[in-house]
Amino acid sequence: MTRTILGLTTAIGLAFAAPVMAQTADDDILDEVRLVLENNGYMASQAADLPTSDVAEIYLAATTRSAQDVRSVLSSMELQEMEVDYDMTPDTEAEVSAILVDEGYDADAVDYLSQAKIAEIYLAASGGDNDLDRVLAPLNLPMDGEIEAGSTIDLQTDVAEEVRVYLETEGYAPDVFESLNQEQIAQIYLMKVSGDEEPTRSDIDAIVNS
């Protein structure tokens, strides 16, 4: 057990190679990531230029986690946001937080929103209840008290664990997984969840030996 935990930690932490960009992901996965970015106020066009590890985390969050977890993951990354057609002031975020509280949402939800979404909520609130409901409904924001203070999302570990189990079922020795860096782990994960055909042994070996 100790070796497994140490191996997992080592594999996540090692990322000495230059980031491998998202061309390793197939079109369906990149389309999903583009949609997630756009729906959350980020530039969709940057999806293909993201490190593979970021693409893997976004895809895993979007397909297995809540909308709030997706926002938490996105807010932790260095992403280019959509241009905001509104002059944001230091008070805008506080005002939107107050709006969310009035609507029964968690006050801290604003911390995970992009500037574009904050501006959209602010402008909708001044347009009437119907406009505000239209903007808030698809966001699936956490209700009051649903955000736990100090909670974090560690999808790198989830991605790594999926790959560790996958390699084990494919007959690879534990030290193969332990030798992988973060980008290699992400590449294997994306290859595993991409398309209809299972990756071949040579496909996996090509990443392991890269």
N, C-alpha and C positions, 0 to 999 in steps of 0.2 A: 504493500500500500504506500509506504514512504517513497519507494522508488518511483511509483506511478505519479504521485503528487509532485515530486521533484522534477520528474521528466516533463510533466505538463507545464510547470512553471518555467523550466528552461526553454522549452520549445516556444512558448509565448514570448518570452523576453528576448530571444535571439532574433535580431532583424538587421544583421550587418550588411546584407546586400541592399543595393538601391531599390526603392519601391518598384514593384512590378505593376504597371498600370492595368486598367480594367479591360484591355482588349482580350484578356484571358477568359472573361465571362462571355457567355453566349448572348445573342440579341434579346431573347426573352427576358433574361435576368437584367440586362441593362435597361430594357424598356420599363421593367418594374421599378428599378431604381430611379430612372428619370421621372416617372409618375410620382413616386414618393417625394422626391425633391421638389417638384413643381407644386404639389398639393400642400407642401409645408413652407412655401415662400422662398425656395432656393432655386438657383439657375439649373434647369434640367440639362443644359448642354455640357455641364462639367462632369457628367456621370462617367463618360469614357476616359476621362483623364484622372480619375480618382485612383489611389492605390488599391490593389486587389483586396487588401484586408478591409478597407472601408466599404467597398462594394459588398463583401461577404457579410459584414455586420449589418449594413442597411437592409440587405435582402433577408437575412435571418430575422431581424426585428419586424420587418414588414409582413413576413409570412407566418410568424409564430407568436408574436408579442402584441401588446396593446398599442393603441395610437399614442398613448403617453410615453411608452417605452421607445417608440420610434422617434418621437420628438426629443427625448432625452439623449438618444444616440446621436441624432443630427446636431443637436446643440453642443455636443462635446467635440465635434469635428470642425476643422477649418474650411468652411464651405462659403462659396460666393452666394450672397443673397440677391434676390430680385431687387431691381430698383424700386424705391418707394416714391410714389407721386404725391408726397405729403411732407411738409417740413416738420420733422419730429422734434419735440422739445424734451428737456429732461423730465418734464411732468407727464408726458404722454404715457409712458409705461406704468406709472403709478395710477393714472386715471383708468387705464385699461384693467389693471389689477382690481380696482374698486368696482368697475363694471362687472367683472367676472364674479366677484363676491356677491354683488347684488343679484346676479342670476343663479346663485347657488353653487358656483364652481370654487375650487380651491384657489386661494389667493396666490399661491406659489406657481400656479400653472403658467403665468405670464413669463416666468424665467426660462421656459423651454420653447417659447414662440420666437419665430424670426421677426425681424423688424417689419417685414411686409405684412405678416399676419397681425401684428400689434396695430399697425396703421389701419388695416382693413377692419378690425374690430372697432377701433376708435371712430372711424368714419361711419360705420354702420350704426353705431349707437346714437349718433347724432341724426341719423336718417329715420329713426323710428323702430318700434319693436319688431316689425316684420323683417326689416333689413338685418337687424341684429340676430334674430333667430336663424335667418338664412345663412349667415356667416358662421355662427357658432355650432349649428347642428352637425355638419360634416366633420368637425374637428374632434368630436368625442372627447372633450376635455374632462379631466378628473373632477368629481364633485368634491364639495368641501370636506376636508379631512382625509382624502384618499391618497395624498402624497405624503409619504413617510419622510420625516426630516432625516437628512444624511444618507438616504438610500441611493445606491448607485447601480448602474446596469453594466455587467461585465460580459459582453457578448464575445469578446476574444476567447474567453475561457470556454464558452459554449461551443463556438466554432471548433476550437482545438479538441475538445472532448469528442465531438462528432467524428472528427478526422481520426483521432486515436483509436476509437472503437472500430471505425471503418477499416483502417489499415490492419487491425488485429484480425478482423473477420476475413480479410483478404490474405492472411497468412504471413504478414510482415512481422519481423521481430520487433520488440519494444524499442530497441535502440535506433531503429529507422525513424520512428516518430520523434524520438528525443533529439535527433540530428537536424530536424527541420526548423527553419526560421518562420517567422510570422507570415511572410508573404507566400512561402511554399504551402503552409497549412491552408491559407485562404484559397490558393489556386486549386488544391485538391478538393476542398469543400465545394467550390463553385463548379468544378468538373463533375463532382458527385451529384449535385442537384440540377445540373443542366441537362436539357434534352431528354429523349426517351430511352437512349441506349446506355447501358452500364459502361463505365470506363474500362479499358483493357489494362492488363498488367503493364504493358509497354507504355501506356498513357501515364500511369502512375509513376513508373520508373523514370520517365523523362523529367518529371517534376522533382522527384527525389534526388536525382543525379544532377540537377541543374545548378 
